[in-house]
Amino acid sequence: MVVSHFLKWISTARVPERAAAAASLARAFINHQLPFEDRCAAEAALTLLLDDPSSKVRLALADALSMSRHAPPQVIAALASDQPEVASIVISRSPLITDADLIDRVASGSAATQTLIARRPSLSMQVSAALAEVGEAEACSALLANSGAAIASISFRRLAERHGDLPRLREAMIADPRLPSDCRHMLLVKVGQALSRSQLVCALIGPARAEKVTRDACIKASLTLIEGTRPDEHAALIEHLRLGGDLTASFLIRVVAYGKVDFFGSAMVALTSQSEQRVRSMLSSGSDGALSALMRAAGLAASTHRVIVRALRVWREVAKGRRVAGPQEVSWLMLDELGPEPQGELASLLKVIHLDVLRENARTHALAIAAA
């Protein structure tokens, strides 16, 4: 038998010769180039080669077998537990390593091992979830860069919670189109917090001013975020805002002023526990009294009802083609609802919203002129 000669010869061969012979035998085995009896003997020989004292021989074995589904599983398992130089080839390539084994290695392995796993050509949601839960920053960065990794929404949330303060990972998550809207908002808030704590920003405009500017920027970014959020993601984003204390009356007033009526409806569903169908019906055709009752059930102060109802009536007319209006007109009409020379926090908020819209519209107009 060929293999019997190989086993007699290998005990006296030099390391380079043993490595080359091990690779040749491994390729012959996975390519089915041996008769059945020789294949059985070859598998035994490949298993015996795991005990070779030279890592170069085991490395050659790993390189030859790592990408094959026909490699002996016991050989692959042993090579995956070998020294890092050898194990890395098998861990990063072999299709024979199961998800359960990969998850165990994520939990108990080093950052280098986690990174190797994160770079595998294909990763299931379960393995990605393990990396998101316990993976080091380097491994999580590799996971986000891996287009072959399936990442669940809950795993994105854990990545944002654990590593959202790291600029490189934060940028990678924000650039990923799969990132859920609530995670995107979480990262926007983290950016704002980082800016407000920046020594340079605080030195230029002072801590109090820096906090206000970043808070306002986060609110505006949240409104922009709603535009790119699918309706089926509204509930998750609303729950995230609610838990973070950001689903305030002032935020909802901004939402209505900017015409995000669908999102406002989703917020009412979440805050009142009424059915989506009922809430949508009230927003599209309900009376002023019904709308006020809805907002009262949601916990909105009575003083806000009039301005919100006024905005909703205008947006209804816009939706039906009976009127042409945008946030600039709607915010002005909301402010007008408070009467001449209005005072108080609500009036101040509406003035700020109106001035913000005027500034945005003017800037857009100027850029359009410059581009013409």
N, C-alpha and C positions, 0 to 999 in steps of 0.2 A: 504493500500500500504506500502511496505517496506520502501520506501524513506520518506514517511510522518512520520513514526515512527522515522527514522533517524534524520529528521529535528527537531522533538520535543525533542529528547534525546540530540542532540549536543549542545543545548543552555546551558545545565547544566553540561556537561561532562568536565573532566579535560583536560589539554593540551595534555598529552601523549595519552589519549583515543581518543581525537578528531583527532590527527595526524594519528593514526592507522586506525581509521574509514574512514578518508578521503582517505587514500591510498587504502583501501579495496574497497571503492565505485568506485574510479577511475579505478582500475584494472577490476572490474566487468563491468564497462561501456565499456572500450576499447576491452575487450574480448567477448563482446556481450553475457554476461551471464544473461541479464535482458530482460523481455518481452518489447514490444514496448512502452507501456504506462509508464512502470517504467523507461525506457531509457530516455524518455522525461523529466520525473521528476528528474532523476539522473543528467541530464545535467543542469537543473535549480539549483540543489543542489550544484553541483561542481562550478557553477558560483557564488553562494552565499558564498561558502567557501573562495573565493578570498578576502572577507571582514573580514576574521578571524583576530583578533588582534595579534595572535601569528605567528611569522615567521616559527615556527616549523611545523605548520599545512600546510602552503603554501609550505614549502620545501618538505614535504611528498607528497603533490599534484604534485609538479613539478617533483619529482623523478619518480612517477608512470606514469605520462602522457608524459614525455619528448621525448620518443623514438617511440611514436605511431602516425600513420597517421590518426587514428580514434578519436583522442582527440578533444574536442570542440575547434575550432579555437579562439573563444573569450577568452577562459581560457588561452590558450597558449600565446596569445598576451599580456594579462595582466600579466602573470607570467614573461614574458620576460622583462617587464618594472618594475618589483618588485625590492627590494633591491638586491645588488650584489650576496649575498649568494644564493638567490632563482633564480635570473635571469640567473646566470652563467650556471646552469644545463640545462635550456631550450635553451639558445643561443647556447651552444656547441653541443646540441644533436638533437633538434626537426626538423623533416623533414617538418613541416608545416610552418616554417619561410621561406618566399620567398627570392629570391635573392635581390629584390628591398628593402626589409626590412633590410637584412644584410648589403647592401651597405649604407643605411641611418645610420645604427648603426656604421659602420666603420667611416663614415664621422663625426659623432657627438659624438661617444663614447670615453671612456678613453682608455689608452693603454691596460689595463686589458681586457676590452671588445673586443678590436681589436684582442688580442691574443687568446681569447676564440673562436672567429670566425675563425681565421687562423688555429685552431686545429680541426675544424669540420671534420668528416670522409671523406666528399666529398665537394669540392669547385669548382664552375664554374669559367670560365675564367673572367667573369664580376666581381665577388667578389674578385678574386685574383688581378685583375687590380685596384680595389679600394684600396686594401691593399697596393699594390705597389706604388700607387700614394700618399696616405696620411698616411699610417700606420707607427706607431712608430717602432723603430729598433727591439724591442722585438717581436712585432707582425710579422714583416717581417722575422725574424729568424724562428719563428714558421711556417710561410707559406712555407719557403724553406725546412723545415724538414718534411712537410706534403706530403706523397707520394700520397694522394688522391686529391691533389690540381692540377687543370689544370691551367698552367701558360703560357700565350702567350709570344711570343718573345719581343713584345713591353713592356710588364710588366717586363721582365728580364732587359731590358734596363733602365727602370725607377728605378728599385732596384739598379742597378749598379751605376747610376748617383747619387741617393740619399744616398746610404749607402755603396758605394764601398770603402770608407775610413775606415770602421770599420772592423778590422781583422776577427772577427768571421763570419760576413755576407759574407765578401769577400771569405773566404775559403769555405763556404757553397755553394756559387754560382759557384766557380771554379770547385768544386767537382760534380756539377750537370751536367749530360750528355746532358740535354736539353738546356743548356746555349748557345745562339747564338755566333758565332765566333767574331763578332764585340764587344760584351759585354766582352768576354774573353780577347780580346786585351785591352779594356778599363781598366779592372781590373789589367792586367799585368803592364800597365803604372802606375796605382795607387800604385802598389807594388814598382815599381822603384822609384817613387816620395817619397814614405815613407822611402825607404832606403837612398836616397840621402839627406834627411833631418835629418837622424838619427844622434844624437850627437856623438854616439860611432864611427860610420863609418867616419864621418867628422874629428873626432879627430885622427883616425888611418891613414887616407890617404889624408886628406884635402878636403875642399868643392869642388874645381874644379875637382880634380881627382875622387871624389865620384860621381859627376854629369856625368862625362864621362863614368865611369865604368857602372853605372846604365843605361845610354842611350844605350851603346853597348849591354848590357844584354837584354834590351827591344827589340832591333832590332833582336837579335838572337832568342829571344822567339817568336817574330812575325813570323819569318821564320818557326819555329817549329809548330806554330799555323796553318799555311797554310796547312801543311801536314794533319792535322786532320779536315780540313774544307771541307765540301761537296761543289761540284761545284755550287749548287743552292744558297749557302750562300756567294759566292765570291763577288757578287755585294754589299751586305750589308757591308761586311768587307772593301771593297775598298772605299765605301762612308764614312765609319767611319774613315779610315786612311786619306782620302782626307780632310775631315772637320777638323781633328786634325793636319793637316800639316805634316803627316808622310808618305804620298805617294810621296816621293821625288825621284829624278833621281837616287841617290845613293842606295836607297832601291830597286828600280826596277832593277838596275844592279845586286844587290845581289840576287834578286829573279831569274833572268835569270842564273846567275852563278851556283846557286844551283839546276837548272833544274826545277823550278816551272813554266813551260811554259804555262800551262793552266791558272794559276793565272795571269801571265803576259798578256795573251790574254784577260782575263776579264778586266784587268786594261786598256788595249788599247781600248776596247769597251766603257768603261766608260769615258775615256778622249777624245776620238775622235767622239763619237756618231755614229760610223759606226756599221753596223749590226754584230751580233756575227758570222754569217756564213761567211761573207766577211773577218773578222779578222782571224778566224780560217784557212780559205783557204790560206791567205797570210803567216801565220806562218808556215803552213805545206808545202807549195810549192811555195810561192811567191819569186820573184827575189829580189836581194839585193836592187835594186832601189825602189821596191814597199815597202819593209820593212822600208827603210829610210824615204819614204814619210809618212808611217803610224806613225813612231815615231816623225816626224816633226809635224804632225797634233796633236799628243798628247802633244806637247810642250817640248819634250826632246831636249836638246842641240845637235847640229850637231856633236860635238866632241865625243858624246857617241854612235853614230850610229854604227861606225865600230866594236867596241868591242861587242856590243849587237848582231849585225848581225853574227859575228864570232861564238858567243856562240850558237845562234839559229841554225846555220848550223851544228854544232857538235851534238846538241841534236836531230836534224832531223835524222842524220846518226845512232845515238844510237837507236832511235825509230824504224828505219827500219832494225835493226840488222846488219848494215854494220860496226859498230864500237863499241868498249867497252871503255867507259869513264865515269867519275864521276865528281863531282864539283872540285876535285883537278886538274884534267887534263884541264877542261874547264876554270877554273880561270887562269891557267897558259897560255893557248892559248889566252885568252882575253888580258892578260898583254903583251904577245908577239906581239899582233897586233899593239901595240904602238911603236914597234921598239926597238932597243938596248938602254939600259940605259934610259928608259923613265922618264920624270919628270912631275911635276904638280899634281893637286888634283886628277885627274882621275887615274893616275898611282899609287898614294899613296893609294887610295881606293882599287884598284885591288890587290896591294901587301898585304894590310891588309886582304882582303877576302881570298887570297891564303894561307897566313900564318895561318889564323883561320881554314881553311879546313885541312891543314897539321896537326895542333895540334889536331883537332877532330879525324882525322883518326888514328893518332898515339895513342891517348888515347884509342880509341875503340880497336885497335890491342893489346895494353898492357892488357886491361881488358879481352880480349878473351884468351890471353895466360895464365893469372892468373886463369881463370875459367876452363881451360883445365885439 
